[in-house]
Each structure stands twice: as C-alpha cells, then as structure tokens.
C-alpha cells in the first residue's frame, strides 16, 4: 500500500513544482485548464494547474491550484521527506526553507537530523534522516 500527498496551491502550483523538481529531481508533468475541453474551465482560470505530478521511481507527489476563491494554505498536515544521507537531508531542508520559515531543526534521539519548515509556497515540510539505532 502506498500513500501519496496531494497538495493545493493558491495560483502558484507551477512555480512550486518547478522548484520541487529542482530540489528532488524526477519527471514533472503539468496539466493546466487550457488542456481541458473548451468550456470546462472558466476563462480566468485556464492558466491554473489542474494537475501536477512529480514522479521519481515509486515516489509521487501530486498537486493542483485551488479553484476556490477563498484558498487557505494547509495547516493540519506536513509532507515528510526522508533519506539515508545526512548531507542530502540538510541540503533539501535548506532548499525547502529558503524564502519560508523554519519551525525547528537538529539532532533528535531517533535521528541525526530532523527539521520542520514551511516553504515559501505555504507548504509545511518535515525532513529527516532514516537512521537505525541512533543513540
């Protein structure tokens, strides 16, 4: 069984997923309202992203722009990224936190690195190192 986060953005999904591709790599697929059949999307929303996928092997991150006028960024969830590499974890964390805000970061009893931040797109992230028997 696999679980994949689906994120919503307030009009900047393309910018966010382009940045996530720079950070994580993978193949980026974007479908906008302009790709929908005529009349399926209101004219003022055809440039919004209807669906975005960032695919790298079995890893999948999906998103779209919200078509609601009262969009509110996520607040009751965090996207978690883990790796076996301390160097990769700290690099990814720094890139995600750039232009955003850091909630906390450092060594924890279960891992040599755990960080939480909100990126510049309003998405909350956790980044950690998968470490066996960390003391």
Helices and strands as residue ranges (DSSP letters): E 6-9, H 13-24, E 27-32, G 33-35, G 43-45, E 49-56, E 59-65, E 79-83, H 86-97, E 101-108, E 111-118, E 124-129
